[in-house]
Amino acid sequence: MRVALVTGGSAGIGAATAEALLAAGYRVAANFARNATVAQAFTARTGIPTFRWNVADFAACQAGVARVEAELGPIEVLVNNAGITRDAVLHKMSLEQWREVLDVNLGGCFNMCRATIGGMRERRFGRIVNMGSVNGLSGQVGQTNYAAT
């Protein structure tokens, strides 16, 4: 049975993706960063284990992937779904708002790919799905940072 990991996987689109992968026969793990109560409820409802780390942290991604693989086996499918917003019109957006969104939404994608790609290459199999938003195409007021990611 193949193992899939969904970042931002305990709520919203990530939770729906994790549940669809489970229904398709995968062993699934869901990553989350903030709301442990929501993650616990998700696990109780679905049986999908959740693992907490911030995808913006390179070392945390390496450690998180190692934990998932120790419990479930090698990750063969990665869905980079984690994303945040810190909305503000550009002329009022702080550097912190800009960087936090880029670090999670874009940096997290890189961090998770780097944490899983080595094993995928060794096994000569792997799939990486990077989720995006329609706001990357059409934009939204106050979401310059989000649209850029």
MODELLER restraints for C-alpha pairs under 7 A, 6 or more apart:
rsr = mdl.restraints
at = mdl.atoms
rsr.add(forms.Gaussian(group=physical.xy_distance, feature=features.Distance(at['CA:1:A'], at['CA:26:A']), mean=5.98, stdev=0.5))
rsr.add(forms.Gaussian(group=physical.xy_distance, feature=features.Distance(at['CA:1:A'], at['CA:27:A']), mean=6.52, stdev=0.5))
rsr.add(forms.Gaussian(group=physical.xy_distance, feature=features.Distance(at['CA:2:A'], at['CA:26:A']), mean=5.31, stdev=0.5))
rsr.add(forms.Gaussian(group=physical.xy_distance, feature=features.Distance(at['CA:2:A'], at['CA:27:A']), mean=6.10, stdev=0.5))
rsr.add(forms.Gaussian(group=physical.xy_distance, feature=features.Distance(at['CA:2:A'], at['CA:76:A']), mean=6.26, stdev=0.5))
rsr.add(forms.Gaussian(group=physical.xy_distance, feature=features.Distance(at['CA:3:A'], at['CA:26:A']), mean=5.71, stdev=0.5))
rsr.add(forms.Gaussian(group=physical.xy_distance, feature=features.Distance(at['CA:3:A'], at['CA:27:A']), mean=4.69, stdev=0.5))
rsr.add(forms.Gaussian(group=physical.xy_distance, feature=features.Distance(at['CA:3:A'], at['CA:28:A']), mean=5.75, stdev=0.5))
rsr.add(forms.Gaussian(group=physical.xy_distance, feature=features.Distance(at['CA:3:A'], at['CA:72:A']), mean=6.88, stdev=0.5))
rsr.add(forms.Gaussian(group=physical.xy_distance, feature=features.Distance(at['CA:3:A'], at['CA:73:A']), mean=6.61, stdev=0.5))
rsr.add(forms.Gaussian(group=physical.xy_distance, feature=features.Distance(at['CA:3:A'], at['CA:74:A']), mean=6.44, stdev=0.5))
rsr.add(forms.Gaussian(group=physical.xy_distance, feature=features.Distance(at['CA:3:A'], at['CA:75:A']), mean=4.98, stdev=0.5))
rsr.add(forms.Gaussian(group=physical.xy_distance, feature=features.Distance(at['CA:3:A'], at['CA:76:A']), mean=5.56, stdev=0.5))
rsr.add(forms.Gaussian(group=physical.xy_distance, feature=features.Distance(at['CA:3:A'], at['CA:77:A']), mean=6.36, stdev=0.5))
rsr.add(forms.Gaussian(group=physical.xy_distance, feature=features.Distance(at['CA:4:A'], at['CA:26:A']), mean=6.40, stdev=0.5))
rsr.add(forms.Gaussian(group=physical.xy_distance, feature=features.Distance(at['CA:4:A'], at['CA:27:A']), mean=6.17, stdev=0.5))
rsr.add(forms.Gaussian(group=physical.xy_distance, feature=features.Distance(at['CA:4:A'], at['CA:28:A']), mean=4.83, stdev=0.5))
rsr.add(forms.Gaussian(group=physical.xy_distance, feature=features.Distance(at['CA:4:A'], at['CA:29:A']), mean=6.32, stdev=0.5))
rsr.add(forms.Gaussian(group=physical.xy_distance, feature=features.Distance(at['CA:4:A'], at['CA:75:A']), mean=5.75, stdev=0.5))
rsr.add(forms.Gaussian(group=physical.xy_distance, feature=features.Distance(at['CA:4:A'], at['CA:76:A']), mean=6.02, stdev=0.5))
rsr.add(forms.Gaussian(group=physical.xy_distance, feature=features.Distance(at['CA:4:A'], at['CA:77:A']), mean=4.41, stdev=0.5))
rsr.add(forms.Gaussian(group=physical.xy_distance, feature=features.Distance(at['CA:4:A'], at['CA:78:A']), mean=5.77, stdev=0.5))
rsr.add(forms.Gaussian(group=physical.xy_distance, feature=features.Distance(at['CA:5:A'], at['CA:28:A']), mean=5.80, stdev=0.5))
rsr.add(forms.Gaussian(group=physical.xy_distance, feature=features.Distance(at['CA:5:A'], at['CA:29:A']), mean=4.80, stdev=0.5))
rsr.add(forms.Gaussian(group=physical.xy_distance, feature=features.Distance(at['CA:5:A'], at['CA:30:A']), mean=5.76, stdev=0.5))
rsr.add(forms.Gaussian(group=physical.xy_distance, feature=features.Distance(at['CA:5:A'], at['CA:75:A']), mean=6.70, stdev=0.5))
rsr.add(forms.Gaussian(group=physical.xy_distance, feature=features.Distance(at['CA:5:A'], at['CA:77:A']), mean=6.26, stdev=0.5))
rsr.add(forms.Gaussian(group=physical.xy_distance, feature=features.Distance(at['CA:5:A'], at['CA:78:A']), mean=4.99, stdev=0.5))
rsr.add(forms.Gaussian(group=physical.xy_distance, feature=features.Distance(at['CA:5:A'], at['CA:79:A']), mean=6.16, stdev=0.5))
rsr.add(forms.Gaussian(group=physical.xy_distance, feature=features.Distance(at['CA:6:A'], at['CA:14:A']), mean=6.44, stdev=0.5))
rsr.add(forms.Gaussian(group=physical.xy_distance, feature=features.Distance(at['CA:6:A'], at['CA:18:A']), mean=6.21, stdev=0.5))
rsr.add(forms.Gaussian(group=physical.xy_distance, feature=features.Distance(at['CA:6:A'], at['CA:29:A']), mean=6.40, stdev=0.5))
rsr.add(forms.Gaussian(group=physical.xy_distance, feature=features.Distance(at['CA:6:A'], at['CA:30:A']), mean=4.93, stdev=0.5))
rsr.add(forms.Gaussian(group=physical.xy_distance, feature=features.Distance(at['CA:6:A'], at['CA:31:A']), mean=6.12, stdev=0.5))
rsr.add(forms.Gaussian(group=physical.xy_distance, feature=features.Distance(at['CA:6:A'], at['CA:78:A']), mean=6.09, stdev=0.5))
rsr.add(forms.Gaussian(group=physical.xy_distance, feature=features.Distance(at['CA:6:A'], at['CA:79:A']), mean=4.67, stdev=0.5))
rsr.add(forms.Gaussian(group=physical.xy_distance, feature=features.Distance(at['CA:6:A'], at['CA:80:A']), mean=6.25, stdev=0.5))
rsr.add(forms.Gaussian(group=physical.xy_distance, feature=features.Distance(at['CA:6:A'], at['CA:81:A']), mean=6.54, stdev=0.5))
rsr.add(forms.Gaussian(group=physical.xy_distance, feature=features.Distance(at['CA:7:A'], at['CA:14:A']), mean=6.94, stdev=0.5))
rsr.add(forms.Gaussian(group=physical.xy_distance, feature=features.Distance(at['CA:7:A'], at['CA:30:A']), mean=5.93, stdev=0.5))
rsr.add(forms.Gaussian(group=physical.xy_distance, feature=features.Distance(at['CA:7:A'], at['CA:31:A']), mean=4.57, stdev=0.5))
rsr.add(forms.Gaussian(group=physical.xy_distance, feature=features.Distance(at['CA:7:A'], at['CA:32:A']), mean=6.47, stdev=0.5))
rsr.add(forms.Gaussian(group=physical.xy_distance, feature=features.Distance(at['CA:7:A'], at['CA:79:A']), mean=6.31, stdev=0.5))
rsr.add(forms.Gaussian(group=physical.xy_distance, feature=features.Distance(at['CA:7:A'], at['CA:80:A']), mean=5.35, stdev=0.5))
rsr.add(forms.Gaussian(group=physical.xy_distance, feature=features.Distance(at['CA:7:A'], at['CA:81:A']), mean=5.16, stdev=0.5))
rsr.add(forms.Gaussian(group=physical.xy_distance, feature=features.Distance(at['CA:7:A'], at['CA:82:A']), mean=5.00, stdev=0.5))
rsr.add(forms.Gaussian(group=physical.xy_distance, feature=features.Distance(at['CA:8:A'], at['CA:14:A']), mean=5.51, stdev=0.5))
rsr.add(forms.Gaussian(group=physical.xy_distance, feature=features.Distance(at['CA:8:A'], at['CA:30:A']), mean=6.88, stdev=0.5))
rsr.add(forms.Gaussian(group=physical.xy_distance, feature=features.Distance(at['CA:8:A'], at['CA:31:A']), mean=5.46, stdev=0.5))
rsr.add(forms.Gaussian(group=physical.xy_distance, feature=features.Distance(at['CA:8:A'], at['CA:32:A']), mean=5.01, stdev=0.5))
rsr.add(forms.Gaussian(group=physical.xy_distance, feature=features.Distance(at['CA:8:A'], at['CA:81:A']), mean=5.50, stdev=0.5))
rsr.add(forms.Gaussian(group=physical.xy_distance, feature=features.Distance(at['CA:8:A'], at['CA:82:A']), mean=4.04, stdev=0.5))
rsr.add(forms.Gaussian(group=physical.xy_distance, feature=features.Distance(at['CA:9:A'], at['CA:15:A']), mean=4.65, stdev=0.5))
rsr.add(forms.Gaussian(group=physical.xy_distance, feature=features.Distance(at['CA:9:A'], at['CA:18:A']), mean=6.21, stdev=0.5))
rsr.add(forms.Gaussian(group=physical.xy_distance, feature=features.Distance(at['CA:9:A'], at['CA:30:A']), mean=4.52, stdev=0.5))
rsr.add(forms.Gaussian(group=physical.xy_distance, feature=features.Distance(at['CA:9:A'], at['CA:31:A']), mean=5.47, stdev=0.5))
rsr.add(forms.Gaussian(group=physical.xy_distance, feature=features.Distance(at['CA:9:A'], at['CA:32:A']), mean=6.33, stdev=0.5))
rsr.add(forms.Gaussian(group=physical.xy_distance, feature=features.Distance(at['CA:10:A'], at['CA:30:A']), mean=5.98, stdev=0.5))
rsr.add(forms.Gaussian(group=physical.xy_distance, feature=features.Distance(at['CA:10:A'], at['CA:31:A']), mean=6.93, stdev=0.5))
rsr.add(forms.Gaussian(group=physical.xy_distance, feature=features.Distance(at['CA:10:A'], at['CA:32:A']), mean=6.33, stdev=0.5))
rsr.add(forms.Gaussian(group=physical.xy_distance, feature=features.Distance(at['CA:10:A'], at['CA:38:A']), mean=6.92, stdev=0.5))
rsr.add(forms.Gaussian(group=physical.xy_distance, feature=features.Distance(at['CA:10:A'], at['CA:39:A']), mean=5.26, stdev=0.5))
rsr.add(forms.Gaussian(group=physical.xy_distance, feature=features.Distance(at['CA:10:A'], at['CA:42:A']), mean=5.89, stdev=0.5))
rsr.add(forms.Gaussian(group=physical.xy_distance, feature=features.Distance(at['CA:14:A'], at['CA:81:A']), mean=5.98, stdev=0.5))
rsr.add(forms.Gaussian(group=physical.xy_distance, feature=features.Distance(at['CA:18:A'], at['CA:28:A']), mean=6.46, stdev=0.5))
rsr.add(forms.Gaussian(group=physical.xy_distance, feature=features.Distance(at['CA:18:A'], at['CA:30:A']), mean=6.87, stdev=0.5))
rsr.add(forms.Gaussian(group=physical.xy_distance, feature=features.Distance(at['CA:21:A'], at['CA:28:A']), mean=6.90, stdev=0.5))
rsr.add(forms.Gaussian(group=physical.xy_distance, feature=features.Distance(at['CA:22:A'], at['CA:28:A']), mean=6.06, stdev=0.5))
rsr.add(forms.Gaussian(group=physical.xy_distance, feature=features.Distance(at['CA:28:A'], at['CA:48:A']), mean=6.05, stdev=0.5))
rsr.add(forms.Gaussian(group=physical.xy_distance, feature=features.Distance(at['CA:29:A'], at['CA:48:A']), mean=5.94, stdev=0.5))
rsr.add(forms.Gaussian(group=physical.xy_distance, feature=features.Distance(at['CA:29:A'], at['CA:49:A']), mean=5.34, stdev=0.5))
rsr.add(forms.Gaussian(group=physical.xy_distance, feature=features.Distance(at['CA:29:A'], at['CA:50:A']), mean=5.87, stdev=0.5))
rsr.add(forms.Gaussian(group=physical.xy_distance, feature=features.Distance(at['CA:30:A'], at['CA:48:A']), mean=6.93, stdev=0.5))
rsr.add(forms.Gaussian(group=physical.xy_distance, feature=features.Distance(at['CA:30:A'], at['CA:49:A']), mean=6.32, stdev=0.5))
rsr.add(forms.Gaussian(group=physical.xy_distance, feature=features.Distance(at['CA:30:A'], at['CA:50:A']), mean=4.69, stdev=0.5))
rsr.add(forms.Gaussian(group=physical.xy_distance, feature=features.Distance(at['CA:30:A'], at['CA:51:A']), mean=6.24, stdev=0.5))
rsr.add(forms.Gaussian(group=physical.xy_distance, feature=features.Distance(at['CA:31:A'], at['CA:50:A']), mean=5.56, stdev=0.5))
rsr.add(forms.Gaussian(group=physical.xy_distance, feature=features.Distance(at['CA:31:A'], at['CA:51:A']), mean=4.84, stdev=0.5))
rsr.add(forms.Gaussian(group=physical.xy_distance, feature=features.Distance(at['CA:31:A'], at['CA:52:A']), mean=5.72, stdev=0.5))
rsr.add(forms.Gaussian(group=physical.xy_distance, feature=features.Distance(at['CA:31:A'], at['CA:53:A']), mean=6.94, stdev=0.5))
rsr.add(forms.Gaussian(group=physical.xy_distance, feature=features.Distance(at['CA:32:A'], at['CA:50:A']), mean=6.94, stdev=0.5))
rsr.add(forms.Gaussian(group=physical.xy_distance, feature=features.Distance(at['CA:32:A'], at['CA:51:A']), mean=6.26, stdev=0.5))
rsr.add(forms.Gaussian(group=physical.xy_distance, feature=features.Distance(at['CA:32:A'], at['CA:52:A']), mean=4.98, stdev=0.5))
rsr.add(forms.Gaussian(group=physical.xy_distance, feature=features.Distance(at['CA:32:A'], at['CA:53:A']), mean=6.32, stdev=0.5))
rsr.add(forms.Gaussian(group=physical.xy_distance, feature=features.Distance(at['CA:33:A'], at['CA:52:A']), mean=5.31, stdev=0.5))
rsr.add(forms.Gaussian(group=physical.xy_distance, feature=features.Distance(at['CA:33:A'], at['CA:53:A']), mean=5.14, stdev=0.5))
rsr.add(forms.Gaussian(group=physical.xy_distance, feature=features.Distance(at['CA:33:A'], at['CA:54:A']), mean=5.11, stdev=0.5))
rsr.add(forms.Gaussian(group=physical.xy_distance, feature=features.Distance(at['CA:39:A'], at['CA:50:A']), mean=6.32, stdev=0.5))
rsr.add(forms.Gaussian(group=physical.xy_distance, feature=features.Distance(at['CA:43:A'], at['CA:49:A']), mean=5.56, stdev=0.5))
rsr.add(forms.Gaussian(group=physical.xy_distance, feature=features.Distance(at['CA:43:A'], at['CA:50:A']), mean=6.57, stdev=0.5))
rsr.add(forms.Gaussian(group=physical.xy_distance, feature=features.Distance(at['CA:53:A'], at['CA:60:A']), mean=6.03, stdev=0.5))
rsr.add(forms.Gaussian(group=physical.xy_distance, feature=features.Distance(at['CA:53:A'], at['CA:61:A']), mean=6.97, stdev=0.5))
rsr.add(forms.Gaussian(group=physical.xy_distance, feature=features.Distance(at['CA:53:A'], at['CA:64:A']), mean=6.58, stdev=0.5))
rsr.add(forms.Gaussian(group=physical.xy_distance, feature=features.Distance(at['CA:54:A'], at['CA:60:A']), mean=6.59, stdev=0.5))
rsr.add(forms.Gaussian(group=physical.xy_distance, feature=features.Distance(at['CA:55:A'], at['CA:61:A']), mean=5.82, stdev=0.5))
rsr.add(forms.Gaussian(group=physical.xy_distance, feature=features.Distance(at['CA:55:A'], at['CA:104:A']), mean=6.07, stdev=0.5))
rsr.add(forms.Gaussian(group=physical.xy_distance, feature=features.Distance(at['CA:55:A'], at['CA:108:A']), mean=4.49, stdev=0.5))
rsr.add(forms.Gaussian(group=physical.xy_distance, feature=features.Distance(at['CA:55:A'], at['CA:111:A']), mean=6.73, stdev=0.5))
rsr.add(forms.Gaussian(group=physical.xy_distance, feature=features.Distance(at['CA:55:A'], at['CA:112:A']), mean=6.93, stdev=0.5))
rsr.add(forms.Gaussian(group=physical.xy_distance, feature=features.Distance(at['CA:56:A'], at['CA:103:A']), mean=5.17, stdev=0.5))
rsr.add(forms.Gaussian(group=physical.xy_distance, feature=features.Distance(at['CA:56:A'], at['CA:104:A']), mean=4.60, stdev=0.5))
rsr.add(forms.Gaussian(group=physical.xy_distance, feature=features.Distance(at['CA:56:A'], at['CA:107:A']), mean=5.77, stdev=0.5))
rsr.add(forms.Gaussian(group=physical.xy_distance, feature=features.Distance(at['CA:56:A'], at['CA:108:A']), mean=4.65, stdev=0.5))
rsr.add(forms.Gaussian(group=physical.xy_distance, feature=features.Distance(at['CA:58:A'], at['CA:111:A']), mean=5.25, stdev=0.5))
rsr.add(forms.Gaussian(group=physical.xy_distance, feature=features.Distance(at['CA:61:A'], at['CA:111:A']), mean=6.33, stdev=0.5))
rsr.add(forms.Gaussian(group=physical.xy_distance, feature=features.Distance(at['CA:61:A'], at['CA:112:A']), mean=6.00, stdev=0.5))
rsr.add(forms.Gaussian(group=physical.xy_distance, feature=features.Distance(at['CA:61:A'], at['CA:115:A']), mean=6.34, stdev=0.5))
rsr.add(forms.Gaussian(group=physical.xy_distance, feature=features.Distance(at['CA:62:A'], at['CA:115:A']), mean=5.16, stdev=0.5))
rsr.add(forms.Gaussian(group=physical.xy_distance, feature=features.Distance(at['CA:65:A'], at['CA:115:A']), mean=6.57, stdev=0.5))
rsr.add(forms.Gaussian(group=physical.xy_distance, feature=features.Distance(at['CA:69:A'], at['CA:75:A']), mean=6.38, stdev=0.5))
rsr.add(forms.Gaussian(group=physical.xy_distance, feature=features.Distance(at['CA:75:A'], at['CA:116:A']), mean=6.88, stdev=0.5))
rsr.add(forms.Gaussian(group=physical.xy_distance, feature=features.Distance(at['CA:76:A'], at['CA:120:A']), mean=6.26, stdev=0.5))
rsr.add(forms.Gaussian(group=physical.xy_distance, feature=features.Distance(at['CA:76:A'], at['CA:125:A']), mean=6.79, stdev=0.5))
rsr.add(forms.Gaussian(group=physical.xy_distance, feature=features.Distance(at['CA:76:A'], at['CA:126:A']), mean=4.68, stdev=0.5))
rsr.add(forms.Gaussian(group=physical.xy_distance, feature=features.Distance(at['CA:76:A'], at['CA:127:A']), mean=6.28, stdev=0.5))
rsr.add(forms.Gaussian(group=physical.xy_distance, feature=features.Distance(at['CA:77:A'], at['CA:126:A']), mean=5.77, stdev=0.5))
rsr.add(forms.Gaussian(group=physical.xy_distance, feature=features.Distance(at['CA:77:A'], at['CA:127:A']), mean=4.74, stdev=0.5))
rsr.add(forms.Gaussian(group=physical.xy_distance, feature=features.Distance(at['CA:77:A'], at['CA:128:A']), mean=5.87, stdev=0.5))
rsr.add(forms.Gaussian(group=physical.xy_distance, feature=features.Distance(at['CA:78:A'], at['CA:127:A']), mean=6.29, stdev=0.5))
rsr.add(forms.Gaussian(group=physical.xy_distance, feature=features.Distance(at['CA:78:A'], at['CA:128:A']), mean=4.79, stdev=0.5))
rsr.add(forms.Gaussian(group=physical.xy_distance, feature=features.Distance(at['CA:78:A'], at['CA:129:A']), mean=6.23, stdev=0.5))
rsr.add(forms.Gaussian(group=physical.xy_distance, feature=features.Distance(at['CA:79:A'], at['CA:128:A']), mean=5.91, stdev=0.5))
rsr.add(forms.Gaussian(group=physical.xy_distance, feature=features.Distance(at['CA:79:A'], at['CA:129:A']), mean=4.73, stdev=0.5))
rsr.add(forms.Gaussian(group=physical.xy_distance, feature=features.Distance(at['CA:79:A'], at['CA:130:A']), mean=6.01, stdev=0.5))
rsr.add(forms.Gaussian(group=physical.xy_distance, feature=features.Distance(at['CA:80:A'], at['CA:109:A']), mean=5.88, stdev=0.5))
rsr.add(forms.Gaussian(group=physical.xy_distance, feature=features.Distance(at['CA:80:A'], at['CA:129:A']), mean=6.12, stdev=0.5))
rsr.add(forms.Gaussian(group=physical.xy_distance, feature=features.Distance(at['CA:80:A'], at['CA:130:A']), mean=4.81, stdev=0.5))
rsr.add(forms.Gaussian(group=physical.xy_distance, feature=features.Distance(at['CA:80:A'], at['CA:131:A']), mean=5.95, stdev=0.5))
rsr.add(forms.Gaussian(group=physical.xy_distance, feature=features.Distance(at['CA:81:A'], at['CA:130:A']), mean=6.60, stdev=0.5))
rsr.add(forms.Gaussian(group=physical.xy_distance, feature=features.Distance(at['CA:81:A'], at['CA:131:A']), mean=5.24, stdev=0.5))
rsr.add(forms.Gaussian(group=physical.xy_distance, feature=features.Distance(at['CA:82:A'], at['CA:105:A']), mean=6.49, stdev=0.5))
rsr.add(forms.Gaussian(group=physical.xy_distance, feature=features.Distance(at['CA:83:A'], at['CA:104:A']), mean=6.14, stdev=0.5))
rsr.add(forms.Gaussian(group=physical.xy_distance, feature=features.Distance(at['CA:83:A'], at['CA:105:A']), mean=4.81, stdev=0.5))
rsr.add(forms.Gaussian(group=physical.xy_distance, feature=features.Distance(at['CA:84:A'], at['CA:101:A']), mean=5.98, stdev=0.5))
rsr.add(forms.Gaussian(group=physical.xy_distance, feature=features.Distance(at['CA:84:A'], at['CA:104:A']), mean=6.90, stdev=0.5))
rsr.add(forms.Gaussian(group=physical.xy_distance, feature=features.Distance(at['CA:84:A'], at['CA:105:A']), mean=6.69, stdev=0.5))
rsr.add(forms.Gaussian(group=physical.xy_distance, feature=features.Distance(at['CA:85:A'], at['CA:101:A']), mean=6.17, stdev=0.5))
rsr.add(forms.Gaussian(group=physical.xy_distance, feature=features.Distance(at['CA:85:A'], at['CA:146:A']), mean=6.11, stdev=0.5))
rsr.add(forms.Gaussian(group=physical.xy_distance, feature=features.Distance(at['CA:86:A'], at['CA:97:A']), mean=5.56, stdev=0.5))
rsr.add(forms.Gaussian(group=physical.xy_distance, feature=features.Distance(at['CA:86:A'], at['CA:101:A']), mean=6.63, stdev=0.5))
rsr.add(forms.Gaussian(group=physical.xy_distance, feature=features.Distance(at['CA:87:A'], at['CA:142:A']), mean=5.05, stdev=0.5))
rsr.add(forms.Gaussian(group=physical.xy_distance, feature=features.Distance(at['CA:87:A'], at['CA:143:A']), mean=5.35, stdev=0.5))
rsr.add(forms.Gaussian(group=physical.xy_distance, feature=features.Distance(at['CA:88:A'], at['CA:142:A']), mean=4.40, stdev=0.5))
rsr.add(forms.Gaussian(group=physical.xy_distance, feature=features.Distance(at['CA:88:A'], at['CA:143:A']), mean=6.54, stdev=0.5))
rsr.add(forms.Gaussian(group=physical.xy_distance, feature=features.Distance(at['CA:89:A'], at['CA:141:A']), mean=6.66, stdev=0.5))
rsr.add(forms.Gaussian(group=physical.xy_distance, feature=features.Distance(at['CA:89:A'], at['CA:142:A']), mean=4.07, stdev=0.5))
rsr.add(forms.Gaussian(group=physical.xy_distance, feature=features.Distance(at['CA:89:A'], at['CA:143:A']), mean=6.97, stdev=0.5))
rsr.add(forms.Gaussian(group=physical.xy_distance, feature=features.Distance(at['CA:90:A'], at['CA:142:A']), mean=6.68, stdev=0.5))
rsr.add(forms.Gaussian(group=physical.xy_distance, feature=features.Distance(at['CA:90:A'], at['CA:144:A']), mean=6.50, stdev=0.5))
rsr.add(forms.Gaussian(group=physical.xy_distance, feature=features.Distance(at['CA:98:A'], at['CA:145:A']), mean=5.46, stdev=0.5))
rsr.add(forms.Gaussian(group=physical.xy_distance, feature=features.Distance(at['CA:101:A'], at['CA:145:A']), mean=6.35, stdev=0.5))
rsr.add(forms.Gaussian(group=physical.xy_distance, feature=features.Distance(at['CA:101:A'], at['CA:146:A']), mean=6.39, stdev=0.5))
rsr.add(forms.Gaussian(group=physical.xy_distance, feature=features.Distance(at['CA:102:A'], at['CA:145:A']), mean=6.84, stdev=0.5))
rsr.add(forms.Gaussian(group=physical.xy_distance, feature=features.Distance(at['CA:102:A'], at['CA:149:A']), mean=6.15, stdev=0.5))
rsr.add(forms.Gaussian(group=physical.xy_distance, feature=features.Distance(at['CA:105:A'], at['CA:149:A']), mean=5.92, stdev=0.5))
rsr.add(forms.Gaussian(group=physical.xy_distance, feature=features.Distance(at['CA:106:A'], at['CA:149:A']), mean=5.51, stdev=0.5))
rsr.add(forms.Gaussian(group=physical.xy_distance, feature=features.Distance(at['CA:120:A'], at['CA:126:A']), mean=4.86, stdev=0.5))
rsr.add(forms.Gaussian(group=physical.xy_distance, feature=features.Distance(at['CA:135:A'], at['CA:147:A']), mean=5.26, stdev=0.5))
rsr.add(forms.Gaussian(group=physical.xy_distance, feature=features.Distance(at['CA:136:A'], at['CA:147:A']), mean=4.26, stdev=0.5))
rsr.add(forms.Gaussian(group=physical.xy_distance, feature=features.Distance(at['CA:136:A'], at['CA:148:A']), mean=6.37, stdev=0.5))
rsr.add(forms.Gaussian(group=physical.xy_distance, feature=features.Distance(at['CA:139:A'], at['CA:147:A']), mean=5.83, stdev=0.5))
